Amino acid sequence: MPSIQTPPGLEMENFKSYKGHQLVGPFKDFTAIIGPNGAGKSNLMDAISFVLGVRTGQLRGSQL
């Protein structure tokens, strides 16, 4: 099975709360996304999901 290579970063332009050209990264072997409420953590996950072709609703737990 081929291994998945870690992407060096993510470039976004005017994606949700990220205005203008933004570069997020580099991503290491372990990455944690932290920040205050309203900082864009969920929007970053939406951008990664969009690139991978995964619907965000599929990533959320159905029952807690």
Biopython code that builds the backbone (N, CA, C, O; Angstrom):
import numpy as np
from Bio.PDB.StructureBuilder import StructureBuilder

atoms = [
    (1, "MET", "N", (0.848, -1.168, 0.000)),
    (1, "MET", "CA", (0.000, 0.000, 0.000)),
    (1, "MET", "C", (0.902, 1.242, 0.000)),
    (1, "MET", "O", (1.816, 1.328, 0.820)),
    (2, "PRO", "N", (0.667, 2.195, -0.890)),
    (2, "PRO", "CA", (1.500, 3.401, -0.922)),
    (2, "PRO", "C", (1.225, 4.281, 0.295)),
    (2, "PRO", "O", (0.091, 4.387, 0.762)),
    (3, "SER", "N", (2.285, 4.906, 0.794)),
    (3, "SER", "CA", (2.116, 5.796, 1.942)),
    (3, "SER", "C", (1.644, 7.168, 1.470)),
    (3, "SER", "O", (1.905, 7.570, 0.336)),
    (4, "ILE", "N", (0.959, 7.868, 2.340)),
    (4, "ILE", "CA", (0.466, 9.206, 2.030)),
    (4, "ILE", "C", (1.501, 10.209, 2.510)),
    (4, "ILE", "O", (1.896, 10.192, 3.675)),
    (5, "GLN", "N", (1.936, 11.072, 1.623)),
    (5, "GLN", "CA", (2.931, 12.077, 1.963)),
    (5, "GLN", "C", (2.259, 13.277, 2.624)),
    (5, "GLN", "O", (1.191, 13.714, 2.196)),
    (6, "THR", "N", (2.884, 13.798, 3.657)),
    (6, "THR", "CA", (2.358, 14.976, 4.345)),
    (6, "THR", "C", (2.512, 16.194, 3.450)),
    (6, "THR", "O", (3.613, 16.466, 2.972)),
    (7, "PRO", "N", (1.427, 16.940, 3.210)),
    (7, "PRO", "CA", (1.546, 18.138, 2.362)),
    (7, "PRO", "C", (2.375, 19.206, 3.067)),
    (7, "PRO", "O", (2.331, 19.310, 4.293)),
    (8, "PRO", "N", (3.125, 19.995, 2.315)),
    (8, "PRO", "CA", (3.956, 21.027, 2.940)),
    (8, "PRO", "C", (3.138, 22.167, 3.542)),
    (8, "PRO", "O", (3.589, 22.810, 4.490)),
    (9, "GLY", "N", (1.971, 22.423, 3.021)),
    (9, "GLY", "CA", (1.132, 23.512, 3.517)),
    (9, "GLY", "C", (-0.136, 23.594, 2.695)),
    (9, "GLY", "O", (-0.383, 22.764, 1.820)),
    (10, "LEU", "N", (-0.932, 24.600, 2.984)),
    (10, "LEU", "CA", (-2.196, 24.788, 2.286)),
    (10, "LEU", "C", (-2.310, 26.251, 1.896)),
    (10, "LEU", "O", (-2.242, 27.133, 2.752)),
    (11, "GLU", "N", (-2.482, 26.512, 0.607)),
    (11, "GLU", "CA", (-2.683, 27.876, 0.114)),
    (11, "GLU", "C", (-4.168, 28.102, -0.111)),
    (11, "GLU", "O", (-4.848, 27.283, -0.729)),
    (12, "MET", "N", (-4.666, 29.230, 0.401)),
    (12, "MET", "CA", (-6.074, 29.579, 0.232)),
    (12, "MET", "C", (-6.171, 31.014, -0.253)),
    (12, "MET", "O", (-5.318, 31.849, 0.048)),
    (13, "GLU", "N", (-7.213, 31.281, -1.000)),
    (13, "GLU", "CA", (-7.477, 32.652, -1.418)),
    (13, "GLU", "C", (-8.965, 32.925, -1.274)),
    (13, "GLU", "O", (-9.790, 32.312, -1.952)),
    (14, "ASN", "N", (-9.299, 33.854, -0.380)),
    (14, "ASN", "CA", (-10.687, 34.247, -0.110)),
    (14, "ASN", "C", (-11.575, 33.038, 0.173)),
    (14, "ASN", "O", (-12.648, 32.900, -0.414)),
    (15, "PHE", "N", (-11.132, 32.172, 1.064)),
    (15, "PHE", "CA", (-11.905, 31.000, 1.458)),
    (15, "PHE", "C", (-12.508, 31.256, 2.831)),
    (15, "PHE", "O", (-11.796, 31.311, 3.833)),
    (16, "LYS", "N", (-13.812, 31.408, 2.868)),
    (16, "LYS", "CA", (-14.574, 31.661, 4.092)),
    (16, "LYS", "C", (-13.967, 32.825, 4.859)),
    (16, "LYS", "O", (-13.948, 33.944, 4.347)),
    (17, "SER", "N", (-13.464, 32.597, 6.085)),
    (17, "SER", "CA", (-12.951, 33.710, 6.897)),
    (17, "SER", "C", (-11.510, 34.084, 6.554)),
    (17, "SER", "O", (-10.982, 35.044, 7.115)),
    (18, "TYR", "N", (-10.867, 33.356, 5.653)),
    (18, "TYR", "CA", (-9.488, 33.653, 5.248)),
    (18, "TYR", "C", (-9.529, 34.579, 4.036)),
    (18, "TYR", "O", (-9.759, 34.129, 2.913)),
    (19, "LYS", "N", (-9.309, 35.859, 4.261)),
    (19, "LYS", "CA", (-9.385, 36.855, 3.184)),
    (19, "LYS", "C", (-8.025, 37.039, 2.529)),
    (19, "LYS", "O", (-6.991, 36.999, 3.196)),
    (20, "GLY", "N", (-8.038, 37.239, 1.228)),
    (20, "GLY", "CA", (-6.794, 37.414, 0.485)),
    (20, "GLY", "C", (-6.052, 36.096, 0.348)),
    (20, "GLY", "O", (-6.633, 35.029, 0.547)),
    (21, "HIS", "N", (-4.786, 36.166, 0.013)),
    (21, "HIS", "CA", (-3.946, 34.979, -0.165)),
    (21, "HIS", "C", (-3.355, 34.588, 1.184)),
    (21, "HIS", "O", (-2.689, 35.399, 1.828)),
    (22, "GLN", "N", (-3.593, 33.354, 1.613)),
    (22, "GLN", "CA", (-3.104, 32.867, 2.902)),
    (22, "GLN", "C", (-2.360, 31.557, 2.699)),
    (22, "GLN", "O", (-2.789, 30.711, 1.914)),
    (23, "LEU", "N", (-1.254, 31.387, 3.399)),
    (23, "LEU", "CA", (-0.499, 30.135, 3.401)),
    (23, "LEU", "C", (-0.482, 29.613, 4.826)),
    (23, "LEU", "O", (0.002, 30.287, 5.735)),
    (24, "VAL", "N", (-1.009, 28.411, 5.022)),
    (24, "VAL", "CA", (-1.041, 27.781, 6.336)),
    (24, "VAL", "C", (-0.096, 26.593, 6.292)),
    (24, "VAL", "O", (-0.191, 25.759, 5.392)),
    (25, "GLY", "N", (0.799, 26.508, 7.238)),
    (25, "GLY", "CA", (1.759, 25.408, 7.284)),
    (25, "GLY", "C", (3.118, 25.953, 7.638)),
    (25, "GLY", "O", (3.232, 27.145, 7.926)),
    (26, "PRO", "N", (4.126, 25.163, 7.630)),
    (26, "PRO", "CA", (4.174, 23.773, 7.158)),
    (26, "PRO", "C", (3.542, 22.820, 8.171)),
    (26, "PRO", "O", (3.487, 23.101, 9.368)),
    (27, "PHE", "N", (3.069, 21.688, 7.658)),
    (27, "PHE", "CA", (2.511, 20.650, 8.506)),
    (27, "PHE", "C", (3.627, 19.664, 8.838)),
    (27, "PHE", "O", (4.387, 19.263, 7.957)),
    (28, "LYS", "N", (3.723, 19.283, 10.081)),
    (28, "LYS", "CA", (4.721, 18.310, 10.542)),
    (28, "LYS", "C", (4.042, 16.955, 10.686)),
    (28, "LYS", "O", (2.884, 16.792, 10.303)),
    (29, "ASP", "N", (4.771, 15.974, 11.243)),
    (29, "ASP", "CA", (4.199, 14.641, 11.444)),
    (29, "ASP", "C", (2.971, 14.688, 12.345)),
    (29, "ASP", "O", (2.054, 13.881, 12.189)),
    (30, "PHE", "N", (2.949, 15.620, 13.279)),
    (30, "PHE", "CA", (1.793, 15.796, 14.154)),
    (30, "PHE", "C", (1.446, 17.271, 14.163)),
    (30, "PHE", "O", (2.297, 18.109, 14.462)),
    (31, "THR", "N", (0.214, 17.594, 13.842)),
    (31, "THR", "CA", (-0.227, 18.983, 13.814)),
    (31, "THR", "C", (-1.490, 19.112, 14.650)),
    (31, "THR", "O", (-2.427, 18.328, 14.497)),
    (32, "ALA", "N", (-1.514, 20.096, 15.529)),
    (32, "ALA", "CA", (-2.705, 20.415, 16.314)),
    (32, "ALA", "C", (-3.180, 21.796, 15.890)),
    (32, "ALA", "O", (-2.374, 22.715, 15.740)),
    (33, "ILE", "N", (-4.463, 21.942, 15.699)),
    (33, "ILE", "CA", (-5.038, 23.227, 15.315)),
    (33, "ILE", "C", (-5.693, 23.814, 16.553)),
    (33, "ILE", "O", (-6.696, 23.295, 17.044)),
    (34, "ILE", "N", (-5.115, 24.902, 17.054)),
    (34, "ILE", "CA", (-5.626, 25.529, 18.266)),
    (34, "ILE", "C", (-5.847, 27.014, 18.016)),
    (34, "ILE", "O", (-5.243, 27.595, 17.114)),
    (35, "GLY", "N", (-6.703, 27.620, 18.807)),
    (35, "GLY", "CA", (-6.948, 29.053, 18.697)),
    (35, "GLY", "C", (-8.234, 29.417, 19.397)),
    (35, "GLY", "O", (-9.026, 28.544, 19.751)),
    (36, "PRO", "N", (-8.446, 30.707, 19.597)),
    (36, "PRO", "CA", (-9.667, 31.153, 20.270)),
    (36, "PRO", "C", (-10.899, 30.969, 19.380)),
    (36, "PRO", "O", (-10.787, 30.713, 18.181)),
    (37, "ASN", "N", (-12.067, 31.106, 19.996)),
    (37, "ASN", "CA", (-13.315, 31.039, 19.230)),
    (37, "ASN", "C", (-13.292, 32.094, 18.128)),
    (37, "ASN", "O", (-12.872, 33.229, 18.353)),
    (38, "GLY", "N", (-13.742, 31.715, 16.945)),
    (38, "GLY", "CA", (-13.818, 32.648, 15.827)),
    (38, "GLY", "C", (-12.510, 32.853, 15.086)),
    (38, "GLY", "O", (-12.422, 33.738, 14.235)),
    (39, "ALA", "N", (-11.480, 32.048, 15.392)),
    (39, "ALA", "CA", (-10.168, 32.225, 14.757)),
    (39, "ALA", "C", (-10.076, 31.548, 13.391)),
    (39, "ALA", "O", (-9.138, 31.819, 12.641)),
    (40, "GLY", "N", (-11.031, 30.670, 13.048)),
    (40, "GLY", "CA", (-11.020, 30.022, 11.742)),
    (40, "GLY", "C", (-10.568, 28.575, 11.752)),
    (40, "GLY", "O", (-10.211, 28.038, 10.703)),
    (41, "LYS", "N", (-10.574, 27.926, 12.913)),
    (41, "LYS", "CA", (-10.144, 26.526, 12.994)),
    (41, "LYS", "C", (-11.043, 25.625, 12.149)),
    (41, "LYS", "O", (-10.547, 24.800, 11.382)),
    (42, "SER", "N", (-12.336, 25.775, 12.283)),
    (42, "SER", "CA", (-13.267, 24.946, 11.503)),
    (42, "SER", "C", (-13.159, 25.247, 10.016)),
    (42, "SER", "O", (-13.284, 24.341, 9.192)),
    (43, "ASN", "N", (-12.930, 26.499, 9.663)),
    (43, "ASN", "CA", (-12.786, 26.851, 8.251)),
    (43, "ASN", "C", (-11.518, 26.251, 7.660)),
    (43, "ASN", "O", (-11.499, 25.888, 6.484)),
    (44, "LEU", "N", (-10.457, 26.141, 8.457)),
    (44, "LEU", "CA", (-9.242, 25.470, 7.988)),
    (44, "LEU", "C", (-9.533, 23.997, 7.725)),
    (44, "LEU", "O", (-9.089, 23.451, 6.715)),
    (45, "MET", "N", (-10.272, 23.352, 8.619)),
    (45, "MET", "CA", (-10.641, 21.950, 8.406)),
    (45, "MET", "C", (-11.545, 21.809, 7.185)),
    (45, "MET", "O", (-11.429, 20.828, 6.450)),
    (46, "ASP", "N", (-12.439, 22.766, 6.955)),
    (46, "ASP", "CA", (-13.278, 22.751, 5.754)),
    (46, "ASP", "C", (-12.420, 22.842, 4.496)),
    (46, "ASP", "O", (-12.705, 22.169, 3.505)),
    (47, "ALA", "N", (-11.377, 23.666, 4.523)),
    (47, "ALA", "CA", (-10.489, 23.810, 3.363)),
    (47, "ALA", "C", (-9.742, 22.513, 3.089)),
    (47, "ALA", "O", (-9.630, 22.092, 1.938)),
    (48, "ILE", "N", (-9.230, 21.876, 4.142)),
    (48, "ILE", "CA", (-8.524, 20.600, 3.970)),
    (48, "ILE", "C", (-9.484, 19.546, 3.442)),
    (48, "ILE", "O", (-9.126, 18.774, 2.553)),
    (49, "SER", "N", (-10.692, 19.502, 3.975)),
    (49, "SER", "CA", (-11.702, 18.545, 3.506)),
    (49, "SER", "C", (-12.039, 18.782, 2.043)),
    (49, "SER", "O", (-12.199, 17.827, 1.283)),
    (50, "PHE", "N", (-12.149, 20.045, 1.638)),
    (50, "PHE", "CA", (-12.454, 20.388, 0.249)),
    (50, "PHE", "C", (-11.371, 19.854, -0.684)),
    (50, "PHE", "O", (-11.671, 19.278, -1.729)),
    (51, "VAL", "N", (-10.117, 20.049, -0.302)),
    (51, "VAL", "CA", (-9.000, 19.579, -1.133)),
    (51, "VAL", "C", (-9.014, 18.059, -1.248)),
    (51, "VAL", "O", (-8.728, 17.513, -2.314)),
    (52, "LEU", "N", (-9.345, 17.375, -0.155)),
    (52, "LEU", "CA", (-9.349, 15.912, -0.151)),
    (52, "LEU", "C", (-10.627, 15.321, -0.725)),
    (52, "LEU", "O", (-10.710, 14.109, -0.923)),
    (53, "GLY", "N", (-11.629, 16.160, -0.995)),
    (53, "GLY", "CA", (-12.885, 15.676, -1.559)),
    (53, "GLY", "C", (-13.790, 15.009, -0.539)),
    (53, "GLY", "O", (-14.590, 14.141, -0.887)),
    (54, "VAL", "N", (-13.668, 15.409, 0.714)),
    (54, "VAL", "CA", (-14.479, 14.834, 1.789)),
    (54, "VAL", "C", (-15.475, 15.880, 2.257)),
    (54, "VAL", "O", (-15.116, 17.039, 2.465)),
    (55, "ARG", "N", (-16.729, 15.470, 2.424)),
    (55, "ARG", "CA", (-17.724, 16.396, 2.962)),
    (55, "ARG", "C", (-17.497, 16.535, 4.456)),
    (55, "ARG", "O", (-17.283, 15.539, 5.146)),
    (56, "THR", "N", (-17.541, 17.762, 4.963)),
    (56, "THR", "CA", (-17.254, 18.040, 6.365)),
    (56, "THR", "C", (-18.186, 17.266, 7.290)),
    (56, "THR", "O", (-17.757, 16.812, 8.351)),
    (57, "GLY", "N", (-19.440, 17.107, 6.913)),
    (57, "GLY", "CA", (-20.391, 16.371, 7.734)),
    (57, "GLY", "C", (-19.989, 14.925, 7.956)),
    (57, "GLY", "O", (-20.368, 14.326, 8.962)),
    (58, "GLN", "N", (-19.220, 14.352, 7.023)),
    (58, "GLN", "CA", (-18.763, 12.975, 7.168)),
    (58, "GLN", "C", (-17.690, 12.849, 8.246)),
    (58, "GLN", "O", (-17.463, 11.754, 8.762)),
    (59, "LEU", "N", (-17.033, 13.941, 8.590)),
    (59, "LEU", "CA", (-15.956, 13.905, 9.575)),
    (59, "LEU", "C", (-16.452, 14.094, 10.995)),
    (59, "LEU", "O", (-15.747, 13.751, 11.944)),
    (60, "ARG", "N", (-17.636, 14.625, 11.158)),
    (60, "ARG", "CA", (-18.164, 14.903, 12.491)),
    (60, "ARG", "C", (-18.827, 13.650, 13.056)),
    (60, "ARG", "O", (-19.402, 12.848, 12.320)),
    (61, "GLY", "N", (-18.737, 13.500, 14.357)),
    (61, "GLY", "CA", (-19.367, 12.365, 15.017)),
    (61, "GLY", "C", (-20.877, 12.478, 14.961)),
    (61, "GLY", "O", (-21.425, 13.571, 15.108)),
    (62, "SER", "N", (-21.555, 11.358, 14.749)),
    (62, "SER", "CA", (-23.013, 11.394, 14.673)),
    (62, "SER", "C", (-23.638, 11.388, 16.063)),
    (62, "SER", "O", (-24.716, 11.947, 16.266)),
    (63, "GLN", "N", (-22.961, 10.756, 17.019)),
    (63, "GLN", "CA", (-23.479, 10.721, 18.384)),
    (63, "GLN", "C", (-22.320, 10.923, 19.343)),
    (63, "GLN", "O", (-21.236, 10.373, 19.152)),
    (64, "LEU", "N", (-22.558, 11.706, 20.361)),
    (64, "LEU", "CA", (-21.529, 11.924, 21.390)),
    (64, "LEU", "C", (-21.904, 11.202, 22.659)),
    (64, "LEU", "O", (-21.167, 11.261, 23.643)),
]
sb = StructureBuilder()
sb.init_structure("model")
sb.init_model(0)
sb.init_chain("A")
sb.init_seg("    ")
for serial, (resi, resn, name, xyz) in enumerate(atoms, 1):
    if name == "N":
        sb.init_residue(resn, " ", resi, " ")
    sb.init_atom(name, np.array(xyz, "f"), 0.0, 1.0, " ", f" {name:<3s}", serial, name[0])
structure = sb.get_structure()
